[in-house]
């Protein structure tokens, strides 16, 4: 514990350097603005900024990206409460009560409990990240190639299973990402794979181009095609802008309970913050002493989901930093950002890049304070951000995405690839295919292949190595159960329904 505190203090020394502090401030401010804008999430923003920040110092850039991530979680509540349009999918649960509070003239207390709850949950979750990360690293250092391969297979299947409308669609996108990860020169044999004679594809498909295409271009095309005719009604700020004593009394237990729910869900491949926010809402509805207010603007229904949302975003960094495993779409883009600077997250990161990783963790404490200062006094400014016309907003996104992708290698092939993936991203949204598994497949696929080959090389080609090690065997069994149990449950349920009919 003493070593952890010492490392954290050194991290504060890094995070409080003027330039890193500036990047942290830019990140949380931009993140809040992005969260406020409907449909523009942190994954899209970080993906779009990746090519533009490639020349920045890695520590400052990653501090900014992390600030965008949890800043967007703060800002999403403004759109949800005032416009009843969740800026992020994790804010859907907040919309159930938040907009009702705004219609009753209580938008101020709703936004206040959201901001303060986000601060409380974010700070506690960051403290848990500080304590747990070194413990997970100690365990991860015992992993060999077989264990890492089994862990990646487990991550592949869990993320594909929980993201999207169905497991089949999630696995389809995962295999597409794995296929794209095979493009380029094989590291071990030197053979060219799936490059079709295009020299620019010999190094493989750039993760940044894929991410920007699927997230930024795909989202912009989808909004232009299907959401431009939607009418939106912005609730006016009226009544008290601060929380009463009764609001405080009802909010703080919800903040703590939601933190206890959100953080563990962030650390496992469970599809991001959507599940814990709805679990928090259901728990508050069950425990409330004011059941008549639920559905009409109960403050606990805003306090709980917003706190769970932010606790989950800090939890996501535990497997990302310690194991190199992303458990959400934004985490996958953050992993791409690390790799963009030639840094591979995992247990050795805490030894080889100690200043960077502890500076990043320390910046989250500072960022939570900055976000509390930004969100409460400047709520009027964030409301004005909502006035930006959608056509101008998404036209700007397309321009930045195009310039960013071209700036990577000044390659026309990159531009063509960008818009091919953009059209693919548009079609994936149109027919309900999740984007995140494809990105995770492309990023982790080559690493999984490398660990698979290393394990077979060590065992002299004996595949029993994957089930003879207890950890890898356990992970593979969990993976099989994850696929078989839901399918078996569905079959049994259908049989019972047929018999009942």
C-alpha positions in Angstrom: 0.0 0.0 0.0 2.9 2.4 0.8 4.4 1.7 -2.6 1.0 2.5 -4.3 0.7 5.8 -2.4 4.3 6.8 -3.3 3.6 6.0 -6.9 0.4 8.0 -6.8 2.2 11.0 -5.3 4.7 10.8 -8.2 1.7 10.6 -10.5 0.4 13.9 -9.1 3.8 15.4 -9.8 3.3 14.4 -13.5 -0.4 15.4 -13.7 0.2 18.8 -12.1 2.9 19.8 -14.6 1.4 22.9 -16.3 1.2 21.4 -19.8 -0.4 18.1 -18.6 -2.8 20.2 -16.4 -3.7 22.2 -19.5 -4.4 19.0 -21.5 -6.5 17.6 -18.6 -8.5 20.8 -18.6 -9.0 20.7 -22.4 -10.1 17.1 -22.1 -12.7 17.5 -19.4 -14.1 20.7 -21.1 -14.2 19.1 -24.5 -15.7 15.9 -22.9 -18.5 17.9 -21.2 -19.3 19.7 -24.5 -19.3 16.4 -26.3 -21.5 14.8 -23.7 -24.0 17.6 -24.0 -24.3 17.2 -27.8 -26.8 14.4 -28.6 -25.3 11.4 -30.4 -21.7 12.6 -30.2 -20.1 10.3 -27.7 -16.6 10.0 -26.3 -15.7 7.0 -28.6 -16.4 9.1 -31.7 -14.5 12.1 -30.3 -11.4 10.3 -29.3 -11.4 8.4 -32.6 -11.6 11.6 -34.5 -8.8 13.2 -32.5 -6.4 10.3 -32.7 -4.8 11.3 -36.0 -4.7 15.0 -35.0 -2.7 14.2 -31.8 -0.2 11.7 -33.1 2.7 14.2 -32.6 1.7 15.2 -29.0 3.5 13.9 -25.9 1.8 10.5 -25.0 1.2 11.4 -21.4 -0.5 14.7 -22.1 -2.5 13.2 -25.0 -3.7 10.2 -22.9 -4.6 12.5 -20.0 -6.7 14.5 -22.5 -8.4 11.4 -23.9 -9.3 10.1 -20.4 -10.7 13.6 -19.6 -12.9 13.4 -22.7 -14.1 10.0 -21.6 -15.3 10.7 -18.1 -16.1 14.4 -19.0 -18.7 13.1 -21.5 -20.3 11.0 -18.7 -20.9 14.3 -16.8 -22.1 16.2 -19.8 -24.5 13.6 -21.0 -26.9 14.4 -18.2 -27.6 17.9 -19.5 -29.0 16.7 -22.8 -30.9 13.9 -21.1 -32.6 16.1 -18.5 -33.3 19.2 -20.6 -33.9 17.6 -24.0 -35.0 14.1 -23.1 -32.4 12.9 -25.7 -29.6 10.8 -24.1 -26.2 12.0 -25.4 -24.8 8.6 -24.5 -26.6 5.2 -24.2 -25.5 5.1 -20.6 -27.7 8.1 -19.9 -31.0 6.4 -21.0 -31.9 5.5 -17.4 -31.4 9.1 -16.3 -34.0 10.3 -18.9 -36.7 8.3 -17.1 -36.8 10.8 -14.2 -34.6 13.6 -15.2 -36.8 15.1 -17.9 -39.8 14.7 -15.7 -38.1 16.8 -13.0 -37.3 19.5 -15.7 -40.9 19.6 -16.8 -41.9 20.2 -13.1 -39.5 23.2 -12.9 -36.8 21.2 -11.1 -34.1 21.0 -13.8 -31.6 22.8 -11.4 -31.7 20.1 -8.7 -31.7 17.4 -11.3 -28.5 18.7 -12.9 -27.0 19.4 -9.5 -27.5 15.9 -8.1 -26.2 14.6 -11.4 -23.0 16.6 -11.3 -22.3 16.1 -7.5 -23.2 12.4 -7.8 -20.8 12.1 -10.7 -18.1 13.7 -8.7 -18.6 11.5 -5.6 -18.8 8.3 -7.7 -15.9 9.2 -9.9 -13.6 10.1 -7.0 -14.5 6.9 -5.0 -14.1 4.7 -8.2 -10.7 6.3 -9.0 -9.6 5.5 -5.4 -10.6 1.9 -6.0 -8.7 1.9 -9.3 -5.6 3.2 -7.5 -5.9 0.3 -4.9 -6.9 -2.5 -7.2 -4.7 -1.9 -10.3 -1.4 -3.0 -8.6 -3.2 -6.1 -7.2 -4.5 -7.1 -10.7 -1.0 -6.5 -12.1 0.5 -8.9 -9.6 -1.9 -11.6 -10.7 -1.5 -10.8 -14.4 2.3 -11.2 -14.2 1.7 -14.9 -13.6 0.0 -15.2 -17.0 1.7 -17.0 -19.8 0.8 -17.1 -23.5 -1.9 -19.8 -23.0 -3.6 -17.7 -20.2 -3.4 -14.5 -22.3 -4.9 -16.2 -25.3 -7.7 -17.7 -23.2 -8.3 -14.2 -21.6 -8.6 -12.6 -25.0 -11.0 -15.3 -26.3 -13.1 -14.7 -23.1 -13.0 -10.9 -23.8 -14.0 -11.4 -27.4 -17.0 -13.5 -26.7 -18.3 -11.5 -23.7 -18.0 -8.2 -25.5 -19.7 -9.6 -28.6 -22.4 -11.2 -26.5 -23.4 -8.1 -24.5 -23.0 -5.4 -27.1 -25.8 -5.2 -29.7 -29.2 -6.7 -30.2 -28.1 -10.3 -30.4 -25.1 -12.6 -29.8 -25.0 -13.6 -33.5 -24.7 -10.0 -34.7 -22.1 -9.3 -32.0 -20.0 -12.4 -33.0 -20.4 -11.5 -36.7 -18.9 -8.1 -36.2 -16.2 -9.6 -34.0 -15.1 -12.1 -36.7 -15.1 -9.2 -39.2 -12.7 -7.3 -37.0 -10.5 -10.4 -36.6 -10.5 -10.9 -40.4 -9.4 -7.2 -40.9 -6.7 -7.8 -38.3 -5.1 -10.4 -40.6 -4.5 -7.9 -43.4 -0.8 -7.2 -43.9 2.5 -9.0 -43.5 2.6 -12.0 -41.2 5.2 -11.2 -38.4 6.5 -14.8 -38.2 6.5 -15.9 -41.8 6.8 -12.7 -43.7 4.0 -13.7 -46.0 1.5 -11.0 -47.3 -2.1 -11.7 -46.3 -5.3 -10.2 -47.8 -3.4 -7.1 -49.1 -4.5 -7.7 -52.7 -1.3 -6.2 -54.0 -1.9 -2.7 -52.5 1.4 -1.5 -50.9 -0.4 0.7 -48.4 -2.1 -2.4 -46.9 1.2 -4.2 -46.3 1.4 -2.7 -42.8 -2.2 -3.7 -42.1 -5.3 -1.7 -41.7 -4.8 1.3 -39.5 -6.9 1.1 -36.3 -7.4 4.8 -36.3 -8.8 4.8 -39.9 -11.2 2.0 -38.9 -12.3 3.7 -35.7 -12.8 7.1 -37.3 -14.7 5.5 -40.2 -17.0 3.3 -38.1 -17.7 5.8 -35.3 -17.4 9.3 -36.8 -18.3 8.9 -40.5 -20.8 6.2 -39.8 -22.6 8.2 -37.1 -22.6 11.4 -39.3 -24.1 9.5 -42.3 -26.7 7.8 -40.1 -27.8 11.1 -38.4 -28.0 12.8 -41.8 -30.2 10.0 -43.2 -32.5 9.2 -40.3 -32.5 11.9 -37.5 -32.5 15.1 -39.4 -36.4 15.3 -39.3 -36.7 14.8 -35.6 -38.2 17.7 -33.6 -36.6 18.4 -30.2 -38.1 20.5 -27.4 -35.6 22.1 -24.9 -36.9 22.4 -21.4 -36.3 25.9 -19.9 -34.3 26.4 -16.7 -36.8 27.5 -14.1 -37.2 27.4 -10.3 -34.4 26.8 -7.9 -31.0 25.9 -9.3 -29.8 24.2 -6.1 -30.7 21.2 -4.1 -32.8 21.4 -0.9 -31.9 19.6 2.3 -34.5 16.9 1.4 -32.8 16.5 -2.0 -29.4 16.0 -0.3 -30.9 13.5 2.1 -32.4 11.4 -0.7 -29.4 11.7 -3.1 -26.3 10.7 -1.1 -27.4 7.1 -0.3 -28.2 6.7 -4.0 -24.7 8.0 -5.0 -23.0 5.4 -2.7 -25.2 2.5 -3.7 -24.7 3.3 -7.4 -20.9 3.5 -7.0 -20.9 0.0 -5.5 -22.9 -1.2 -8.5 -21.2 0.7 -11.3 -17.5 0.1 -10.5 -17.5 -3.7 -10.6 -19.5 -3.7 -13.9 -16.9 -1.4 -15.4 -14.1 -3.8 -14.6 -15.7 -6.8 -16.5 -16.6 -7.1 -20.2 -20.3 -6.3 -19.6 -21.0 -3.8 -22.3 -20.2 -0.5 -20.6 -22.4 1.5 -18.3 -25.9 0.7 -19.6 -26.5 -2.4 -17.3 -25.3 -0.8 -14.0 -27.3 2.4 -14.7 -30.6 0.4 -15.1 -29.7 -1.8 -12.1 -29.2 1.4 -10.0 -32.5 2.8 -11.2 -34.3 -0.4 -10.4 -32.7 -0.6 -6.9 -33.6 3.0 -6.1 -37.2 2.4 -7.2 -37.4 -0.6 -4.9 -35.8 1.1 -1.9 -37.5 4.5 -2.2 -39.8 5.9 0.5 -41.5 8.0 -2.2 -42.8 5.4 -4.8 -45.4 7.8 -6.0 -42.7 10.1 -7.4 -41.1 7.5 -9.7 -42.3 8.2 -13.2 -43.0 11.8 -12.2 -39.5 13.0 -11.4 -37.9 11.2 -8.4 -34.5 12.7 -7.6 -33.1 9.2 -6.6 -33.8 8.1 -10.2 -31.4 10.7 -11.4 -28.8 10.5 -8.7 -28.3 6.7 -8.9 -27.9 6.1 -12.6 -25.6 9.1 -13.1 -23.3 8.0 -10.2 -23.3 4.4 -11.6 -22.4 5.8 -15.0 -19.3 7.6 -13.8 -18.2 4.8 -11.4 -18.4 2.4 -14.4 -16.2 4.6 -16.6 -13.4 4.5 -13.9 -13.8 0.8 -13.5 -13.2 0.3 -17.3 -9.6 1.5 -16.8 -8.7 -1.4 -14.5 -8.7 -4.2 -17.2 -7.5 -1.7 -19.8 -4.4 -0.6 -18.0 -3.5 -3.9 -16.2 -4.4 -6.5 -18.8 -4.7 -4.5 -22.1 -8.4 -5.7 -22.4 -11.0 -3.1 -23.4 -14.5 -3.7 -22.0 -16.4 -1.0 -23.9 -16.3 0.9 -27.2 -14.5 3.9 -25.7 -12.0 1.7 -24.0 -11.2 0.0 -27.3 -10.5 3.5 -28.8 -8.3 4.3 -25.8 -6.4 1.1 -26.4 -5.9 2.2 -30.0 -4.6 5.6 -28.6 -2.0 3.8 -26.5 -0.9 1.6 -29.4 -0.7 4.8 -31.6 2.2 5.9 -29.4 3.8 2.4 -29.4 2.6 1.6 -25.9 0.9 -1.7 -25.1 -1.2 -1.7 -21.9 -0.8 -4.7 -19.7 1.0 -5.7 -16.4 4.4 -4.5 -17.7 3.0 -1.0 -18.3 3.2 -0.2 -14.6 7.0 -1.0 -14.8 7.9 0.4 -18.2 5.7 3.5 -18.2 5.1 4.2 -14.5 5.2 8.0 -14.8 2.5 7.8 -17.6 0.1 5.4 -15.9 0.2 7.0 -12.5 0.1 10.4 -14.0 -3.0 9.3 -15.8 -4.6 8.0 -12.6 -3.7 11.1 -10.7 -5.2 13.3 -13.5 -8.6 11.6 -12.9 -8.7 13.0 -9.3 -7.9 16.4 -10.6 -10.3 16.0 -13.5 -13.2 15.2 -11.2 -12.7 18.5 -9.3 -12.4 20.4 -12.6 -15.6 18.8 -13.8 -17.6 19.8 -10.7 -16.4 23.4 -11.1 -17.2 23.4 -14.8 -20.6 21.8 -14.6 -22.5 23.6 -11.9 -21.6 27.3 -12.5 -21.5 27.0 -16.3 -24.8 25.2 -16.9 -26.1 28.1 -18.9 -23.2 27.8 -21.3 -23.8 24.1 -21.8 -27.4 24.7 -22.6 -26.4 27.1 -25.4 -24.2 24.3 -26.9 -27.4 22.5 -27.5 -28.4 25.2 -29.9 -25.8 24.1 -32.5 -27.7 22.9 -35.6 -27.3 19.2 -36.3 -26.3 19.7 -40.0 -23.5 22.0 -39.1 -22.3 19.8 -36.3 -22.1 16.6 -38.4 -20.7 18.4 -41.4 -17.9 19.6 -39.1 -17.3 16.0 -37.9 -17.0 14.7 -41.5 -14.5 17.5 -42.3 -12.3 16.8 -39.2 -12.5 13.0 -39.8 -11.4 13.4 -43.4 -8.5 15.7 -42.6 -7.4 13.6 -39.6 -7.4 10.3 -41.6 -5.4 11.9 -44.5 -2.9 13.5 -42.1 -1.8 10.1 -40.9 0.1 9.0 -44.0 -1.0 11.5 -46.6 -2.5 8.5 -48.4 -5.5 8.4 -50.8 -5.9 4.7 -49.8 -6.5 5.8 -46.2 -9.3 8.2 -47.4 -10.9 5.5 -49.5 -10.6 3.0 -46.6 -12.1 5.7 -44.3 -15.3 6.1 -46.3 -15.6 2.3 -47.0 -15.7 1.8 -43.2 -17.9 4.9 -42.9 -20.5 3.2 -45.2 -20.1 0.0 -43.3 -20.6 1.8 -40.0 -23.8 3.4 -41.4 -25.1 0.0 -42.4 -24.2 -1.5 -39.1 -26.3 1.2 -37.3 -29.1 0.9 -39.8 -29.5 -2.9 -39.1 -28.5 -3.0 -35.5 -25.0 -4.5 -35.7 -22.7 -3.3 -32.8 -19.6 -1.4 -33.8 -17.4 -2.1 -30.8 -16.7 -5.8 -31.4 -15.3 -5.0 -34.8 -12.8 -2.5 -33.4 -11.9 -4.8 -30.5 -11.4 -7.7 -33.0 -9.0 -5.6 -35.1 -7.0 -4.4 -32.1 -6.8 -7.6 -30.1 -6.9 -10.1 -33.0 -3.2 -9.8 -33.9 -2.2 -10.0 -30.2 -4.4 -13.1 -29.7 -2.8 -14.7 -32.8 0.7 -13.9 -31.4 -0.1 -15.4 -28.0 -1.7 -18.5 -29.6 1.4 -19.2 -31.7 3.7 -18.6 -28.8 1.8 -21.0 -26.6 1.9 -23.7 -29.4 5.6 -23.1 -29.9 6.4 -23.6 -26.2 4.3 -26.8 -26.1 5.8 -28.0 -29.4 2.5 -27.9 -31.2 0.4 -29.6 -28.5 -3.0 -27.9 -28.2 -3.5 -29.5 -24.8 -1.5 -26.6 -23.4 -4.7 -24.4 -23.4 -6.6 -26.8 -21.1 -3.7 -28.1 -19.0 -3.1 -24.7 -17.3 -5.8 -24.1 -14.7 -6.3 -20.3 -15.4 -6.6 -20.7 -19.2 -8.8 -23.8 -18.8 -11.1 -21.9 -16.5 -11.4 -19.0 -18.8 -12.2 -21.2 -21.8 -14.8 -23.1 -19.8 -16.4 -19.7 -18.8 -16.4 -18.7 -22.5 -18.2 -21.9 -23.6 -20.7 -21.5 -20.8 -21.4 -17.9 -21.9 -22.4 -19.1 -25.4 -24.1 -22.3 -24.4 -26.2 -21.3 -21.3 -28.2 -18.4 -23.0 -28.8 -20.6 -26.0 -29.9 -23.6 -23.8 -32.1 -21.3 -21.8 -33.8 -20.0 -24.9 -34.4 -23.5 -26.3 -35.9 -24.7 -23.0 -38.1 -21.6 -22.7 -39.4 -22.1 -26.3 -40.2 -25.8 -25.6 -42.1 -24.8 -22.4 -44.1 -22.2 -24.3 -45.0 -24.7 -27.1 -46.2 -27.3 -24.4 -48.2 -24.6 -22.6 -49.9 -23.6 -25.9 
